[in-house]
Amino acid sequence: MSNGTTTATSIGNWRIRAMLDYDFMRSAFAAATIVAIASGTVGYFLVLRGQTFAGHALSHVGFTGEVSLHSLYRLVQYLLHRVSARSI
């Protein structure tokens, strides 16, 4: 006689397996695992050295840098498109 926990567990396993059938989900989980390990390691040393505010500032700088690079990429993409459209 089952107590019902195996059914819930098997349904949960099925959902995870169905989700991992997609390549982009496997890549996302791999990337998230790498980021989690790196963040945990860096965070440990920041706390150990008493530089928690440096870690907080680093996240803001990283976000600003990503937005700037993305904007620059889109600008270059737009300019190349305009130049190639004129040459045709």
N, C-alpha and C positions, 0 to 999 in steps of 0.2 A: 504494500500500500504506500503510495507516494504522498508526501506532505505538501506538494505544490511548488517547492523551491526548484526542483529540476526543470519544470516547465518554464518558469521565469528565466532561469539561467540559459536554457536552450534557445529561447526566443531572443535573449540578449546577444548570445553568440551568433545567431543567424543574422541579426541586424549588423553586427560588426563585420562579419564575413561578407555580407552583401555590399557594405560600404567600401570594403577594401578591394572589391572587384575592379574599381576604377583606378586607372593609373595616376590621375591627379590627386586622389585621396592618399594613395601610398606615398607619393612625393610629399604631400603636405604633412603627413605624419612623420616622415623621415626628417624633413626640415624642422618641424616643431621639436622633435627629439633633440636634434643638434643644438638648436637655439636654447632649449631648456637646460641642457648640460652646460653649455658655455655660460649662460646667465647665472646659473647656480654657482659655478666655479668663480666667476668674476665677482659676484655678489658676496660670496664668502670672504674673499680677500679684501673687498672694500669695507665690510663690516669689521673684519679683523684689524685693519689699519685705521679705523675710525674715519673713513672717507665716504660715508653714506651720502652726503650732499653732492659729492662728485659724481656718484652713480646716478643720482636724480638729475643732475645737470646734463650728464651724458645722454640720457634718454631724450631730453629736449633738443640737444644739438643734433642727435642722430635723426630725429624726425624732421627738423628743419633742413638738414642736408639732403634727406631723401626727397622732400618736396622740391627743393631747389634743383636737384639733378633731374627729377622728372620733368619739371618745367623747362629746363634747358634742353632736354631730349625732345620734348614736343616742339619747341621753337626751332631747333635744327631740322627736325622732320618736316615742319611746315615750310621752312625756307628752301630746303632741298626739293620739295614738291613744287614750289612756285618756280624755281629755277628750271627744273626739268619740264614743267608745263610750257614755259616760254621757248624752250629750245626745240620743241616739236613743231 
